[in-house]
Amino acid sequence: KGKVALVTGASSGIGAATALKLAANGATVGLAARRIDRLSNLQAKIEAGGGTAIAIEMDVVDAASVTAGVEKLASAFGSIDIVFNNAGLMPISDMEALKTDEWHRMVDVNVKGLLNTVAAVLPHMVRQKSGHMVNTSSIAGRKVFPGLAVYCATKHAVTALSEGMRLELSKKHNIKITCVQPGAVETELFEHISDGDYRQQMEALKDQMEFLKPEDIADTILYALQAPDRVDIAEVFVMPTQQPW
Ligand code: NJP
């Protein structure tokens, strides 16, 4: 039977592109995010192409909503084989601007949201003695940039959590963990930047270089997921050719 996959942040960008590729490659895909209308449209698109998907309204910050969504998927299809922990946000600002709501929101979604998903899916994968978790970190999970101190802190946390889980889970429970670290990808991520100057800078960057497309990251993830059992692709760092920093 095809694998059952959960994708968080499936309503746009990298998550939507990856969900489409997973479905095109035979997986049954649970499409999770808050914007259910977008997820329903994506579900219809996947089904029109002969695939299987279900839209799952989920706020990753709300542990009960995550558990309910995971149980819905597992009970409908019998297992959870792949989880793409991808929901995230990046509202750039300097620390001195004290945008504390944005700081907390990033920690809540990018870190605690991921932990909520991990807590909900791990019991399934441990019981199955198999599974593959892919976590969206970033170049910001390897380096630090001005305006991005809190975002970088959250993505460094994702990198550390991924490696920690890999060390604990791969041999003992046959669960693979892959940490994906993209450079700039053309998605809606930048639309949530409330600081005018940084927003302008990001817009200007789009004229200076060609960003990655969400499908490029989806292809990378597919490559990691399709590796033979003996191959554990722990980290993948994917950059636009024209982004040298
Ligand atoms: O951005 P976007 P990306 N509960 O804005 C969801 C990382 N990344 O595809 O709930 C559940 O199109 C939101 O869904 P909704 C980035 O940090 C990107 O670029 O309906 N879901 C939407 O589907 C992030 O971790 C770049 O609003 C929640 C999705 O998150 C990941 O890639 C570079 C949620 C965001 O989609 C995907 O972002 C890089 C919640 N509470 C890393 N809050 C890049 N684009 O350049 C948000 O290194 N979502």
Boltz pocket constraint, residues with backbone or C-beta under 6 A from the ligand:
constraints:
  - pocket:
      binder: B
      contacts: [[A, 8], [A, 9], [A, 10], [A, 11], [A, 12], [A, 13], [A, 14], [A, 15], [A, 32], [A, 33], [A, 34], [A, 35], [A, 36], [A, 58], [A, 59], [A, 60], [A, 61], [A, 85], [A, 86], [A, 87], [A, 88], [A, 89], [A, 90], [A, 109], [A, 113], [A, 136], [A, 137], [A, 138], [A, 139], [A, 140], [A, 181], [A, 182], [A, 183], [A, 184], [A, 185], [A, 186], [A, 187], [A, 188], [A, 189], [A, 190]]
      max_distance: 6.0
